[in-house]
Amino acid sequence: MTEGRTTAVVAEFAEQDAMVDALRAARDFGWRRMDAHAPFPVPDAARLLGVRGASVAWIAIGAGLFGGVLAYATQWWLSVQVYPINVGGRPLHALPAFLPATTIVAILWAAAGALVGMLALNRLPRLSHPVFAAPGFGRASEDRFFLCLFTGDPGLDAAEARHLLRPHKPLRISEVAE
């Protein structure tokens, strides 16, 4: 038991199916503030937690399109409006000459958008979180599965969480404080 106000109850499982079953039971019981940690993606857990997929892809597409339009518009503005110099008899608005740089810039913007979008959607970097203090939590990246039920919702406290998790036979149930 930790000192201070309990913010979450963390259950450690050896198998993903046990964690998914406990997650399903918690959701059916009315728990909404919860999280799961596993050493590899668990699609059933993500679905139960309501995680939407492909958000980063749309962010990358949007950033790439914005970067491509920005690069093309900059080249057009500079070549046609600001410095209209006829080089080698080509037209001032030369689409083939603008495409390589536009493509490169669009790809760079898409990559940067994907990185920033992924970090923002995952709320990273998160250097400290109360769940990190749970005993054995370091094994979440190796071979253990953790289900975290956050307290604070009306009628959902640490005692209810322990009572809900015990039938699923976790290896350990611990409480973490602020």
C-alpha positions as semicolon CSV with decimal commas, in nm:
position;residue;x (nm);y (nm);z (nm)
1;M;0,000;0,000;0,000
2;T;0,134;0,341;-0,089
3;E;0,113;0,663;0,105
4;G;-0,111;0,945;-0,014
5;R;-0,433;0,931;-0,207
6;T;-0,463;0,623;-0,428
7;T;-0,487;0,727;-0,792
8;A;-0,485;0,385;-0,956
9;V;-0,498;0,013;-0,895
10;V;-0,259;-0,188;-1,113
11;A;-0,297;-0,559;-1,181
12;E;-0,011;-0,764;-1,327
13;F;-0,092;-1,061;-1,551
14;A;0,128;-1,330;-1,704
15;E;-0,091;-1,373;-2,014
16;Q;-0,267;-1,131;-2,245
17;D;-0,597;-1,322;-2,239
18;A;-0,629;-1,277;-1,863
19;M;-0,562;-0,905;-1,897
20;V;-0,818;-0,873;-2,178
21;D;-1,079;-1,061;-1,972
22;A;-1,018;-0,831;-1,673
23;L;-1,033;-0,528;-1,902
24;R;-1,365;-0,646;-2,046
25;A;-1,505;-0,702;-1,695
26;A;-1,390;-0,356;-1,582
27;R;-1,547;-0,191;-1,885
28;D;-1,872;-0,382;-1,834
29;F;-1,872;-0,282;-1,466
30;G;-1,860;0,084;-1,567
31;W;-1,492;0,171;-1,553
32;R;-1,397;0,432;-1,813
33;R;-1,062;0,564;-1,690
34;M;-0,829;0,269;-1,748
35;D;-0,519;0,177;-1,940
36;A;-0,338;-0,139;-2,045
37;H;0,035;-0,193;-2,086
38;A;0,184;-0,487;-2,276
39;P;0,516;-0,582;-2,438
40;F;0,349;-0,602;-2,780
41;P;0,026;-0,472;-2,939
42;V;-0,291;-0,639;-2,811
43;P;-0,570;-0,553;-3,058
44;D;-0,851;-0,673;-2,829
45;A;-0,728;-0,448;-2,549
46;A;-0,702;-0,151;-2,785
47;R;-1,057;-0,211;-2,906
48;L;-1,190;-0,237;-2,549
49;L;-1,009;0,083;-2,452
50;G;-1,161;0,261;-2,750
51;V;-0,831;0,337;-2,923
52;R;-0,889;0,466;-3,274
53;G;-0,645;0,355;-3,539
54;A;-0,482;0,532;-3,834
55;S;-0,490;0,882;-3,681
56;V;-0,118;0,925;-3,740
57;A;-0,162;0,834;-4,106
58;W;-0,413;1,115;-4,157
59;I;-0,186;1,360;-3,978
60;A;0,104;1,256;-4,204
61;I;-0,109;1,289;-4,518
62;G;-0,227;1,634;-4,413
63;A;0,123;1,752;-4,326
64;G;0,260;1,611;-4,654
65;L;-0,005;1,784;-4,860
66;F;0,050;2,111;-4,675
67;G;0,428;2,085;-4,723
68;G;0,390;2,001;-5,093
69;V;0,154;2,293;-5,156
70;L;0,381;2,525;-4,959
71;A;0,691;2,416;-5,155
72;Y;0,517;2,444;-5,492
73;A;0,365;2,784;-5,406
74;T;0,702;2,914;-5,287
75;Q;0,875;2,804;-5,609
76;W;0,597;2,951;-5,824
77;W;0,596;3,280;-5,634
78;L;0,974;3,316;-5,654
79;S;1,008;3,210;-6,020
80;V;0,703;3,386;-6,164
81;Q;0,634;3,685;-5,940
82;V;0,950;3,797;-5,762
83;Y;1,241;3,698;-5,993
84;P;1,100;3,626;-6,342
85;I;1,423;3,523;-6,518
86;N;1,405;3,325;-6,841
87;V;1,673;3,056;-6,814
88;G;1,741;2,844;-7,122
89;G;1,415;2,937;-7,289
90;R;1,194;2,757;-7,040
91;P;0,865;2,913;-6,932
92;L;0,856;3,097;-6,600
93;H;0,599;2,851;-6,461
94;A;0,779;2,523;-6,537
95;L;0,592;2,236;-6,372
96;P;0,858;1,966;-6,441
97;A;1,127;2,178;-6,279
98;F;0,916;2,233;-5,966
99;L;0,812;1,871;-5,903
100;P;1,134;1,717;-5,760
101;A;1,171;1,976;-5,484
102;T;0,794;1,969;-5,417
103;T;0,803;1,590;-5,374
104;I;1,103;1,598;-5,141
105;V;0,955;1,872;-4,923
106;A;0,617;1,694;-4,909
107;I;0,786;1,373;-4,790
108;L;0,984;1,561;-4,526
109;W;0,670;1,737;-4,398
110;A;0,483;1,403;-4,389
111;A;0,762;1,240;-4,187
112;A;0,777;1,533;-3,944
113;G;0,397;1,533;-3,915
114;A;0,393;1,159;-3,842
115;L;0,656;1,199;-3,570
116;V;0,491;1,498;-3,402
117;G;0,145;1,342;-3,440
118;M;0,256;1,014;-3,284
119;L;0,418;1,194;-2,991
120;A;0,111;1,413;-2,937
121;L;-0,142;1,129;-2,961
122;N;0,061;0,914;-2,722
123;R;0,106;1,210;-2,487
124;L;0,482;1,171;-2,504
125;P;0,735;1,242;-2,376
126;R;0,593;1,149;-2,037
127;L;0,889;1,127;-1,806
128;S;0,690;1,054;-1,492
129;H;0,355;0,892;-1,425
130;P;0,222;0,739;-1,103
131;V;0,179;0,400;-1,273
132;F;0,555;0,381;-1,328
133;A;0,589;0,332;-0,950
134;A;0,389;0,007;-0,950
135;P;0,600;-0,290;-0,836
136;G;0,741;-0,482;-1,132
137;F;0,607;-0,236;-1,390
138;G;0,940;-0,244;-1,575
139;R;0,845;-0,589;-1,702
140;A;0,563;-0,435;-1,909
141;S;0,815;-0,403;-2,189
142;E;0,940;-0,760;-2,147
143;D;0,689;-1,031;-2,059
144;R;0,410;-0,901;-1,836
145;F;0,070;-0,744;-1,899
146;F;-0,062;-0,467;-1,676
147;L;-0,413;-0,332;-1,637
148;C;-0,446;0,004;-1,465
149;L;-0,781;0,119;-1,327
150;F;-0,777;0,486;-1,231
151;T;-0,986;0,591;-0,933
152;G;-1,188;0,909;-0,918
153;D;-1,507;0,819;-1,099
154;P;-1,815;0,823;-0,871
155;G;-1,860;0,485;-0,704
156;L;-1,534;0,347;-0,845
157;D;-1,261;0,335;-0,584
158;A;-0,958;0,121;-0,499
159;A;-1,164;-0,132;-0,302
160;E;-1,401;-0,182;-0,596
161;A;-1,106;-0,224;-0,831
162;R;-0,944;-0,489;-0,609
163;H;-1,276;-0,673;-0,578
164;L;-1,323;-0,662;-0,956
165;L;-0,968;-0,779;-1,038
166;R;-0,930;-1,069;-0,788
167;P;-1,146;-1,323;-0,982
168;H;-0,916;-1,283;-1,285
169;K;-0,620;-1,416;-1,082
170;P;-0,357;-1,149;-1,144
171;L;-0,003;-1,220;-1,030
172;R;-0,012;-0,904;-0,822
173;I;-0,247;-0,618;-0,744
174;S;-0,091;-0,294;-0,625
175;E;-0,206;0,060;-0,560
176;V;-0,021;0,367;-0,672
177;A;-0,052;0,718;-0,534
178;E;0,008;1,067;-0,670
